Amino acid sequence: MKVLAGVFAALTAAATFAALPASAQAAQVQVHDPVMAKEGNTYYVFSTGPGITFYSSTDMQNWRREGRVFPGEPSWAKGVAKSFDGHVWAPDVQHHNGKYYLYYSVSAFGKNTSAIGVTVNKTLNPRSPDYKWEDQGIVVQSVPGRDNWNAIDPNVIEDAAGNGWMSFGSFWSGIKMFKLNADWTRPAEPQEWKTIAARERPPFSPDAAPEPAEIEAPFIFRKGDYYYLFVSWGLCCQKEKSTYHVVVGRSRDATGPYLDKDGKDMAKGGGSHVIRGDSAWKALGHNSAYTFDGKDYMVLHAYETADKYVQKLKVLEMKWDASGWPVVDPSNLNRYQSNLLPAQP
């Protein structure tokens, strides 16, 4: 359970950061599990933190802290996890039917006592008169002893037919996927479920134990004829011992199977390396991916060794090799540095 203790420490640091006045904060944006959306000429980043912390920018470089999505906490959170402390994990933001859907996770530490919820808004601009998050409640829930999977780390992809599919999962039996209903707030009936990525657990591993077989944070990105499934392998938040890194597979169908470069199914342990840390940056992962103005980007967090392993926002250009696989230059970790602007009066 050391990895979960490390996550707790990292998230506590994020909470402390979010509570500091702007004058006391570091110059860079400190986030965990970042996702991004663009509305008009403004980019928004949402991340794990108290009430879901979020930032805005017009250039993906200079960011302003906007506050929280939830001023308090989701009304149902403590009913799922009695130990819930206000930290909302691993958001995903999508635009669907003219509205923004923000999926998020509530969980107890070290258990699959978890649920994914969704809140909806007409706009991401907190200064718009139309700005109002309306929580739609629980999408899916995991219960220890009943489920051998964990309902956190949601991501939604729309297939070629216009159907929404949610992938999610962390540790346990891997990454699951199910079809969403028409308004993307609940599983479609009859329910369709799949396992799209997993790592082998040793025989006789206790069902209650999340480890080993560390896998989490799915994100599906469509490019050309393929859907690319990114996941994070390894241990996050362990300072110099962190092994977190990003792997990928691809499929011609949103629901898989997702195969790596060697043709191995990600549901059977497959996954091709994309980017991992080095001596300067650790715990790279929990990425998202987007196309903005004709360029593709990977958005992720990385822990800076020189700054006592504080988590930093990274927005890295994503290119493609001759065989159509994503390529991210690790030297861009040092080239990209976010700038946290003073809070607006």
C-alpha positions in Angstrom: 0.0 0.0 0.0 3.1 2.3 -0.1 2.0 3.6 -3.5 -1.3 4.8 -2.1 0.3 6.5 0.8 2.5 8.3 -1.7 -0.5 9.4 -3.7 -2.1 10.7 -0.5 1.1 12.7 0.2 1.1 14.1 -3.3 -2.6 15.1 -3.2 -2.1 16.7 0.2 0.6 18.8 -1.2 -1.7 19.8 -4.1 -4.4 20.8 -1.5 -1.8 22.9 0.4 -0.8 24.6 -2.8 -4.4 25.4 -3.8 -5.0 27.0 -0.4 -2.0 29.3 -0.6 -2.4 33.0 -1.7 -1.1 33.7 -5.2 1.9 35.6 -3.9 3.1 32.5 -2.0 2.7 30.0 -4.8 5.5 28.7 -7.0 5.8 30.1 -10.5 4.8 26.9 -12.3 1.4 25.3 -12.3 1.3 22.3 -9.9 -1.3 19.7 -11.0 -2.0 16.0 -10.8 -3.9 14.1 -13.5 -4.4 17.1 -15.8 -7.0 17.2 -18.6 -7.7 20.1 -21.0 -10.5 21.6 -23.1 -10.7 24.7 -25.3 -13.6 27.0 -25.5 -13.3 29.9 -27.8 -9.7 31.2 -27.6 -9.3 29.9 -24.0 -7.8 26.7 -22.7 -8.8 25.2 -19.4 -7.0 22.6 -17.4 -8.7 20.6 -14.7 -6.9 18.5 -12.1 -7.1 16.3 -9.0 -7.5 18.5 -5.9 -10.0 20.0 -3.5 -13.3 20.3 -5.4 -11.4 19.8 -8.7 -8.9 22.7 -9.2 -8.8 24.4 -12.6 -6.8 27.0 -14.6 -7.3 29.0 -17.7 -4.9 30.2 -20.4 -4.9 31.7 -23.9 -1.6 30.2 -25.0 -1.1 26.9 -23.0 1.9 28.5 -21.3 0.6 31.3 -19.0 -2.1 30.0 -16.7 -4.4 31.7 -14.2 -5.9 29.8 -11.3 -9.7 29.9 -11.5 -10.6 28.1 -8.3 -12.8 25.0 -7.8 -15.5 23.3 -9.7 -17.2 22.2 -6.4 -17.1 25.0 -3.8 -17.7 22.2 -1.3 -18.0 18.6 -2.3 -20.4 16.4 -4.3 -23.5 15.8 -2.2 -23.2 12.0 -2.6 -19.5 11.7 -1.9 -19.5 10.6 1.8 -22.3 8.1 1.1 -19.8 6.3 -1.2 -16.6 6.8 0.8 -17.0 7.8 4.5 -13.4 8.9 4.6 -13.7 11.3 1.7 -11.8 14.4 2.5 -12.8 16.8 -0.2 -10.2 15.7 -2.7 -11.9 14.9 -6.1 -9.7 12.7 -8.3 -8.8 12.4 -11.9 -11.3 14.5 -13.9 -12.1 14.1 -17.6 -13.8 16.9 -19.6 -15.8 16.4 -22.7 -18.1 18.4 -25.0 -21.3 16.7 -25.9 -24.7 17.9 -27.2 -23.7 21.6 -26.7 -22.6 21.1 -23.1 -19.4 20.3 -21.1 -19.4 17.1 -19.2 -16.9 16.9 -16.3 -16.4 13.4 -15.1 -14.6 12.9 -11.7 -13.8 10.3 -9.1 -14.5 9.9 -5.4 -12.6 7.2 -3.5 -11.3 5.9 -0.2 -7.6 5.5 0.0 -6.3 2.0 -0.6 -9.7 0.5 -1.4 -11.9 0.2 -4.4 -14.6 2.0 -2.4 -15.1 4.3 -5.3 -17.5 6.0 -7.7 -17.4 8.1 -10.8 -19.7 11.1 -11.1 -20.5 13.7 -13.7 -21.3 17.4 -13.6 -22.6 19.4 -16.6 -22.2 23.1 -17.6 -23.1 25.2 -20.6 -19.7 26.9 -20.5 -16.3 26.6 -18.9 -15.9 30.3 -18.5 -16.5 31.2 -14.8 -17.2 34.8 -15.7 -20.1 33.9 -18.1 -23.7 34.4 -16.9 -24.4 30.9 -18.2 -21.7 29.3 -15.9 -23.3 26.8 -13.5 -22.2 23.3 -12.8 -25.1 20.9 -12.3 -24.1 17.6 -10.8 -25.8 14.5 -12.3 -24.6 12.2 -9.6 -23.0 8.7 -9.8 -22.3 7.2 -13.2 -20.8 3.9 -11.9 -19.6 2.7 -8.5 -17.3 -0.1 -7.3 -17.8 -1.9 -4.0 -15.1 -4.0 -2.2 -16.0 -7.7 -2.0 -18.4 -7.3 -5.0 -16.1 -5.8 -7.6 -12.6 -6.6 -8.5 -12.1 -3.3 -10.3 -11.9 0.3 -9.2 -14.3 3.0 -10.4 -11.8 5.9 -10.8 -9.9 7.6 -13.6 -12.7 8.1 -16.2 -12.3 8.9 -19.8 -15.0 9.1 -22.5 -14.5 8.5 -26.2 -17.2 8.9 -29.0 -17.1 6.2 -31.6 -17.8 6.6 -35.3 -21.5 6.0 -34.8 -21.8 8.7 -32.2 -22.0 6.4 -29.1 -20.1 7.4 -25.9 -17.9 4.8 -24.2 -16.4 5.3 -20.8 -13.1 3.7 -20.0 -11.8 3.8 -16.4 -9.8 1.8 -13.8 -6.9 1.7 -11.5 -4.9 -1.4 -10.4 -7.0 -4.5 -9.5 -8.1 -6.3 -12.7 -7.3 -3.4 -15.0 -9.1 -1.0 -17.3 -12.8 -1.5 -18.0 -15.0 0.0 -20.6 -18.8 0.3 -20.9 -21.3 2.0 -23.2 -22.9 5.2 -22.0 -26.6 6.1 -22.5 -27.7 8.9 -24.9 -27.1 11.7 -22.4 -23.7 10.3 -21.2 -24.7 10.2 -17.5 -25.3 6.4 -16.9 -24.5 3.0 -18.5 -26.6 2.2 -21.5 -29.1 -0.6 -21.1 -28.6 -3.5 -21.7 -25.2 -2.9 -20.3 -22.1 -3.6 -22.5 -18.8 -4.1 -20.6 -15.3 -4.9 -21.7 -11.8 -5.2 -20.3 -9.5 -3.3 -22.6 -6.2 -3.3 -20.7 -4.7 -5.2 -17.8 -1.4 -6.5 -16.4 -0.9 -10.0 -15.0 -1.5 -10.4 -11.3 0.4 -13.2 -9.6 -1.7 -16.3 -8.7 -3.5 -16.1 -5.3 -3.2 -12.3 -5.1 -5.8 -11.2 -2.6 -8.8 -9.6 -4.2 -8.8 -6.8 -1.7 -5.2 -5.8 -2.6 -4.8 -3.3 -5.4 -1.2 -4.3 -6.2 0.7 -5.6 -8.0 0.0 -5.2 -11.8 0.1 -1.4 -11.6 -2.1 0.1 -14.4 -4.4 3.1 -14.4 -5.4 6.3 -16.1 -6.8 5.4 -19.5 -7.2 8.0 -22.2 -8.3 7.2 -25.7 -7.3 9.6 -28.6 -8.6 9.3 -32.1 -6.1 9.9 -35.0 -6.8 9.0 -38.6 -8.0 5.4 -38.8 -7.0 4.5 -35.3 -8.1 4.9 -31.7 -5.0 5.1 -29.4 -5.3 3.9 -25.8 -2.8 5.5 -23.4 -2.4 4.1 -19.9 0.1 4.6 -17.1 2.1 1.7 -15.7 4.2 1.6 -12.6 4.2 3.4 -9.2 3.5 7.1 -9.0 4.4 9.5 -6.2 7.4 7.6 -4.8 9.9 10.4 -5.3 13.2 8.9 -6.7 11.7 5.4 -6.6 8.8 6.3 -8.9 8.4 4.1 -11.9 5.3 5.7 -13.5 5.3 5.9 -17.3 3.0 6.0 -20.3 2.4 3.1 -22.7 0.0 2.9 -25.7 -1.8 0.5 -28.0 -4.2 1.1 -30.9 -7.3 -0.3 -32.5 -9.5 0.5 -35.5 -12.5 0.3 -33.2 -13.2 2.4 -30.1 -13.9 -0.7 -28.1 -10.7 -2.5 -29.1 -9.0 -4.8 -29.0 -6.0 -2.5 -28.5 -2.7 -4.0 -29.7 0.8 -2.7 -29.1 3.6 -2.4 -31.7 4.3 -6.1 -31.4 0.6 -7.0 -31.9 0.1 -8.0 -28.2 -3.4 -7.2 -26.8 -3.3 -4.7 -24.0 -6.0 -6.7 -22.2 -3.3 -9.4 -21.9 -0.5 -7.2 -20.8 0.5 -5.5 -24.0 1.7 -1.9 -24.2 4.3 0.0 -26.1 6.5 2.7 -24.4 5.7 6.3 -25.1 7.5 8.4 -22.4 9.0 7.8 -19.0 10.9 9.9 -16.5 14.6 10.6 -16.3 16.9 11.9 -13.5 15.3 15.4 -13.7 11.7 14.3 -14.0 9.9 11.4 -12.3 6.5 9.9 -12.1 5.5 11.0 -15.7 2.0 10.0 -16.5 -1.8 10.1 -16.1 -1.8 11.8 -19.5 -4.5 13.2 -21.8 -4.2 14.0 -25.5 -5.7 16.6 -27.8 -5.6 18.2 -31.2 -5.5 22.0 -31.1 -5.1 24.2 -34.2 -3.7 21.3 -36.3 -1.2 20.1 -33.7 -1.4 17.1 -31.4 -0.4 17.5 -27.7 0.1 15.2 -24.7 -0.8 16.8 -21.4 0.5 15.1 -18.2 2.1 15.7 -14.8 5.7 15.2 -14.0 7.6 15.4 -10.7 10.6 17.7 -10.7 13.6 16.2 -8.9 15.2 19.6 -8.3 12.0 20.9 -6.7 11.7 18.1 -4.1 9.4 16.1 -6.5 6.7 18.7 -6.8 4.2 17.8 -9.5 4.3 20.1 -12.5 2.1 20.6 -15.6 3.6 19.5 -18.9 2.1 20.2 -22.4 4.2 18.4 -25.0 3.8 18.2 -28.7 3.0 14.7 -29.9 4.3 13.6 -33.3 3.9 10.4 -35.3 6.4 8.0 -36.7 6.2 6.4 -40.1 4.1 3.5 -38.8 1.6 5.9 -37.2 2.7 5.5 -33.6 2.8 8.5 -31.2 6.2 10.1 -30.4 6.9 12.5 -27.6 10.4 14.0 -27.2 11.4 13.8 -23.6 13.8 16.7 -24.0 10.6 18.9 -24.2 10.1 18.2 -20.5 12.7 20.8 -19.8 11.6 23.1 -22.7 8.0 23.4 -21.5 7.6 25.4 -18.3 4.2 26.7 -17.3 3.8 30.2 -15.8 1.3 30.8 -13.0 -0.1 34.3 -13.4 -1.3 36.3 -10.4 -5.0 35.8 -9.5 -7.4 38.3 -10.9 -8.8 40.8 -8.4 
